[in-house]
Amino acid sequence: MTTIKKAYVEIANLLNDNKNKKVSTILPQLMELMTAKSSGGSDIGKTFLKDDNGEVFAVYCYYHKKWELTSECEFGAKKGTASGLNTMCKEGVSRWTKQQRVAKKAKEQLLDSVASGDIEVTDLADKQAEIEEAKSVIIEREDGQGYMSAEAVYEAFDQETAKAYDQETEELAKK
């Protein structure tokens, strides 16, 4: 008996079950088995998007939980990442850092309040939960920039590219 590699077991089973069928009839099933599967959605596993020239034009900001165009949002450089950019926009980093600092200070004050008797020990868990909740609030960008999906980014980017092309064409026509 031949030992089949784990990755090919399903394909081998399909072929064995359909020995007398034409390849064209089982090809769709084979293609489904052989095609790389995404991990749940088109945006999953992607943290940045590149244009046709290989330039990063959008990054998924982990603070805002949205896709942001690099032309409209500032991202700090970060060595060691595939995009070369931080995973949060500068505004997001600033807000996240501030929220962490405020939460840390609030926890310290909470312990002081318990020690001094201002807060009952029974209320401690509720107060800690409030601090954690406040720390995780996402403050939206003031300019409203951001897209919920990579598809929306591509659509907006294509519109911006078309708009820029139209402007260039108009300027050339005026000359």
CYANA upper distance limits for C-alpha pairs under 8 A (distance plus 0.5 A):
  4 ILE  CA      8 TYR  CA      7.11
  4 ILE  CA      9 VAL  CA      6.72
  4 ILE  CA     12 ALA  CA      8.48
  5 LYS  CA      9 VAL  CA      7.03
  8 TYR  CA     12 ALA  CA      6.61
  9 VAL  CA     13 ASN  CA      6.60
 10 GLU  CA     14 LEU  CA      6.67
 10 GLU  CA     33 LEU  CA      7.89
 11 ILE  CA     15 LEU  CA      6.69
 11 ILE  CA     30 LEU  CA      7.13
 11 ILE  CA     33 LEU  CA      7.32
 11 ILE  CA     34 MET  CA      8.49
 12 ALA  CA     16 ASN  CA      6.55
 13 ASN  CA     17 ASP  CA      6.53
 14 LEU  CA     18 ASN  CA      6.72
 14 LEU  CA     30 LEU  CA      8.27
 15 LEU  CA     19 LYS  CA      6.38
 18 ASN  CA     26 ILE  CA      8.25
 21 LYS  CA     25 THR  CA      7.33
 21 LYS  CA     26 ILE  CA      8.02
 22 LYS  CA     26 ILE  CA      7.65
 23 VAL  CA     27 LEU  CA      6.26
 24 SER  CA     28 PRO  CA      8.30
 26 ILE  CA     30 LEU  CA      6.80
 27 LEU  CA     31 MET  CA      6.51
 28 PRO  CA     32 GLU  CA      6.76
 29 GLN  CA     33 LEU  CA      6.89
 30 LEU  CA     34 MET  CA      6.61
 31 MET  CA     35 THR  CA      6.31
 38 SER  CA     42 SER  CA      7.42
 38 SER  CA     44 ILE  CA      7.90
 39 SER  CA     44 ILE  CA      6.76
 39 SER  CA     45 GLY  CA      7.73
 40 GLY  CA     44 ILE  CA      6.96
 42 SER  CA    150 ALA  CA      8.17
 43 ASP  CA     47 THR  CA      8.39
 43 ASP  CA    149 SER  CA      7.20
 43 ASP  CA    150 ALA  CA      6.51
 46 LYS  CA     60 TYR  CA      8.40
 47 THR  CA     59 VAL  CA      6.27
 47 THR  CA     60 TYR  CA      5.50
 47 THR  CA     61 CYS  CA      8.49
 47 THR  CA     87 THR  CA      7.97
 48 PHE  CA     56 VAL  CA      7.20
 48 PHE  CA     57 PHE  CA      8.17
 48 PHE  CA     58 ALA  CA      6.05
 48 PHE  CA     59 VAL  CA      4.68
 48 PHE  CA     60 TYR  CA      6.44
 48 PHE  CA     83 SER  CA      7.12
 49 LEU  CA     56 VAL  CA      6.13
 49 LEU  CA     57 PHE  CA      6.51
 49 LEU  CA     58 ALA  CA      5.69
 49 LEU  CA     59 VAL  CA      6.92
 49 LEU  CA    150 ALA  CA      8.40
 50 LYS  CA     54 GLY  CA      5.78
 50 LYS  CA     55 GLU  CA      5.59
 50 LYS  CA     56 VAL  CA      4.73
 50 LYS  CA     57 PHE  CA      6.11
 50 LYS  CA     58 ALA  CA      7.64
 51 ASP  CA     55 GLU  CA      6.00
 51 ASP  CA     56 VAL  CA      6.97
 51 ASP  CA     57 PHE  CA      6.92
 56 VAL  CA     70 THR  CA      8.02
 56 VAL  CA     83 SER  CA      7.18
 57 PHE  CA     69 LEU  CA      6.19
 57 PHE  CA     70 THR  CA      5.79
 57 PHE  CA     71 SER  CA      7.50
 58 ALA  CA     67 TRP  CA      6.89
 58 ALA  CA     68 GLU  CA      5.85
 58 ALA  CA     69 LEU  CA      4.72
 58 ALA  CA     70 THR  CA      5.83
 58 ALA  CA    153 VAL  CA      8.00
 59 VAL  CA     67 TRP  CA      6.06
 59 VAL  CA     68 GLU  CA      5.96
 59 VAL  CA     69 LEU  CA      7.05
 59 VAL  CA     70 THR  CA      7.45
 59 VAL  CA     87 THR  CA      7.63
 60 TYR  CA     65 LYS  CA      7.32
 60 TYR  CA     66 LYS  CA      6.10
 60 TYR  CA     67 TRP  CA      4.72
 60 TYR  CA     68 GLU  CA      6.67
 60 TYR  CA     87 THR  CA      7.31
 60 TYR  CA     88 MET  CA      8.02
 61 CYS  CA     65 LYS  CA      6.03
 61 CYS  CA     66 LYS  CA      6.11
 61 CYS  CA     67 TRP  CA      6.56
 61 CYS  CA     68 GLU  CA      7.16
 61 CYS  CA     87 THR  CA      6.12
 61 CYS  CA     88 MET  CA      4.97
 61 CYS  CA     89 CYS  CA      6.50
 61 CYS  CA     92 GLY  CA      8.03
 62 TYR  CA     66 LYS  CA      7.83
 62 TYR  CA     87 THR  CA      6.60
 62 TYR  CA     88 MET  CA      5.89
 63 TYR  CA     88 MET  CA      6.40
 63 TYR  CA     89 CYS  CA      8.31
 63 TYR  CA     92 GLY  CA      5.78
 63 TYR  CA     93 VAL  CA      7.75
 63 TYR  CA     96 TRP  CA      7.41
 63 TYR  CA    138 ILE  CA      7.37
 64 HIS  CA     88 MET  CA      8.43
 64 HIS  CA     92 GLY  CA      7.09
 64 HIS  CA    138 ILE  CA      6.70
 64 HIS  CA    139 ILE  CA      7.86
 64 HIS  CA    140 GLU  CA      7.09
 64 HIS  CA    141 ARG  CA      8.27
 65 LYS  CA    148 MET  CA      8.31
 66 LYS  CA    146 GLY  CA      5.81
 66 LYS  CA    147 TYR  CA      5.84
 66 LYS  CA    148 MET  CA      5.76
 66 LYS  CA    149 SER  CA      7.86
 67 TRP  CA    146 GLY  CA      5.76
 67 TRP  CA    147 TYR  CA      5.34
 67 TRP  CA    148 MET  CA      6.75
 67 TRP  CA    149 SER  CA      7.12
 67 TRP  CA    150 ALA  CA      7.30
 67 TRP  CA    153 VAL  CA      7.46
 68 GLU  CA     72 GLU  CA      7.90
 68 GLU  CA     73 CYS  CA      6.95
 68 GLU  CA    145 GLN  CA      7.07
 68 GLU  CA    146 GLY  CA      5.20
 68 GLU  CA    147 TYR  CA      6.94
 68 GLU  CA    153 VAL  CA      8.38
 69 LEU  CA     73 CYS  CA      6.55
 69 LEU  CA    146 GLY  CA      7.86
 69 LEU  CA    153 VAL  CA      8.20
 70 THR  CA     74 GLU  CA      6.65
 70 THR  CA     75 PHE  CA      7.41
 72 GLU  CA    145 GLN  CA      7.94
 73 CYS  CA     89 CYS  CA      7.03
 73 CYS  CA     90 LYS  CA      8.36
 73 CYS  CA    145 GLN  CA      8.27
 74 GLU  CA     89 CYS  CA      6.22
 74 GLU  CA     90 LYS  CA      6.29
 74 GLU  CA     91 GLU  CA      8.23
 75 PHE  CA     85 LEU  CA      6.62
 75 PHE  CA     86 ASN  CA      6.51
 75 PHE  CA     87 THR  CA      8.37
 75 PHE  CA     88 MET  CA      7.30
 75 PHE  CA     89 CYS  CA      5.01
 75 PHE  CA     90 LYS  CA      5.93
 76 GLY  CA     85 LEU  CA      6.20
 76 GLY  CA     86 ASN  CA      5.90
 76 GLY  CA     89 CYS  CA      7.51
 76 GLY  CA     90 LYS  CA      6.88
 77 ALA  CA     84 GLY  CA      6.29
 77 ALA  CA     85 LEU  CA      4.87
 77 ALA  CA     86 ASN  CA      6.34
 78 LYS  CA     84 GLY  CA      5.71
 78 LYS  CA     85 LEU  CA      5.24
 78 LYS  CA     86 ASN  CA      5.66
 79 LYS  CA     84 GLY  CA      6.06
 79 LYS  CA     85 LEU  CA      7.84
 80 GLY  CA     84 GLY  CA      7.31
 81 THR  CA     85 LEU  CA      7.14
 81 THR  CA     86 ASN  CA      8.14
 88 MET  CA     92 GLY  CA      6.15
 88 MET  CA     93 VAL  CA      6.32
 89 CYS  CA     93 VAL  CA      6.68
 90 LYS  CA     94 SER  CA      6.66
 91 GLU  CA     95 ARG  CA      6.77
 91 GLU  CA    141 ARG  CA      8.27
 92 GLY  CA     96 TRP  CA      6.41
 93 VAL  CA     97 THR  CA      6.46
 94 SER  CA     98 LYS  CA      6.68
 95 ARG  CA     99 GLN  CA      6.61
 95 ARG  CA    139 ILE  CA      8.12
 96 TRP  CA    100 GLN  CA      6.71
 97 THR  CA    101 ARG  CA      6.70
 98 LYS  CA    102 VAL  CA      6.59
 99 GLN  CA    103 ALA  CA      6.55
 99 GLN  CA    134 ALA  CA      8.30
 99 GLN  CA    135 LYS  CA      5.75
 99 GLN  CA    136 SER  CA      8.35
100 GLN  CA    104 LYS  CA      6.65
100 GLN  CA    135 LYS  CA      6.86
101 ARG  CA    105 LYS  CA      6.76
102 VAL  CA    106 ALA  CA      6.58
102 VAL  CA    135 LYS  CA      8.37
103 ALA  CA    107 LYS  CA      6.65
103 ALA  CA    131 ILE  CA      6.44
103 ALA  CA    132 GLU  CA      7.66
103 ALA  CA    134 ALA  CA      8.26
103 ALA  CA    135 LYS  CA      6.55
104 LYS  CA    108 GLU  CA      6.85
105 LYS  CA    109 GLN  CA      6.70
106 ALA  CA    110 LEU  CA      6.47
106 ALA  CA    131 ILE  CA      7.53
107 LYS  CA    111 LEU  CA      6.87
107 LYS  CA    128 GLN  CA      7.59
107 LYS  CA    131 ILE  CA      7.91
108 GLU  CA    112 ASP  CA      6.92
109 GLN  CA    113 SER  CA      6.57
110 LEU  CA    114 VAL  CA      6.75
110 LEU  CA    119 ILE  CA      8.35
110 LEU  CA    124 LEU  CA      8.26
110 LEU  CA    127 LYS  CA      8.26
111 LEU  CA    115 ALA  CA      6.65
112 ASP  CA    116 SER  CA      6.65
113 SER  CA    117 GLY  CA      6.58
113 SER  CA    118 ASP  CA      5.55
113 SER  CA    119 ILE  CA      6.09
114 VAL  CA    118 ASP  CA      6.46
114 VAL  CA    119 ILE  CA      5.38
114 VAL  CA    120 GLU  CA      6.70
114 VAL  CA    121 VAL  CA      6.88
114 VAL  CA    124 LEU  CA      8.21
119 ILE  CA    123 ASP  CA      7.21
119 ILE  CA    124 LEU  CA      7.80
120 GLU  CA    124 LEU  CA      7.27
123 ASP  CA    127 LYS  CA      6.81
124 LEU  CA    128 GLN  CA      6.64
125 ALA  CA    129 ALA  CA      6.67
126 ASP  CA    130 GLU  CA      6.81
127 LYS  CA    131 ILE  CA      6.87
128 GLN  CA    132 GLU  CA      6.76
129 ALA  CA    133 GLU  CA      6.57
130 GLU  CA    134 ALA  CA      6.65
131 ILE  CA    135 LYS  CA      6.65
132 GLU  CA    136 SER  CA      6.89
133 GLU  CA    137 VAL  CA      7.09
140 GLU  CA    144 GLY  CA      7.48
141 ARG  CA    145 GLN  CA      6.96
147 TYR  CA    152 ALA  CA      6.58
147 TYR  CA    153 VAL  CA      6.57
148 MET  CA    152 ALA  CA      7.42
149 SER  CA    153 VAL  CA      7.09
150 ALA  CA    154 TYR  CA      6.75
151 GLU  CA    155 GLU  CA      6.70
152 ALA  CA    156 ALA  CA      6.65
153 VAL  CA    157 PHE  CA      6.38
154 TYR  CA    158 ASP  CA      6.48
155 GLU  CA    159 GLN  CA      6.80
156 ALA  CA    160 GLU  CA      6.68
157 PHE  CA    161 THR  CA      6.57
158 ASP  CA    162 ALA  CA      6.57
159 GLN  CA    163 LYS  CA      6.54
160 GLU  CA    164 ALA  CA      6.62
161 THR  CA    165 TYR  CA      6.61
162 ALA  CA    166 ASP  CA      6.61
163 LYS  CA    167 GLN  CA      6.76
164 ALA  CA    168 GLU  CA      6.70
165 TYR  CA    169 THR  CA      6.61
166 ASP  CA    170 GLU  CA      6.66
167 GLN  CA    171 GLU  CA      6.71
168 GLU  CA    172 LEU  CA      6.70
169 THR  CA    173 ALA  CA      6.64
170 GLU  CA    174 LYS  CA      6.85
171 GLU  CA    175 LYS  CA      7.28
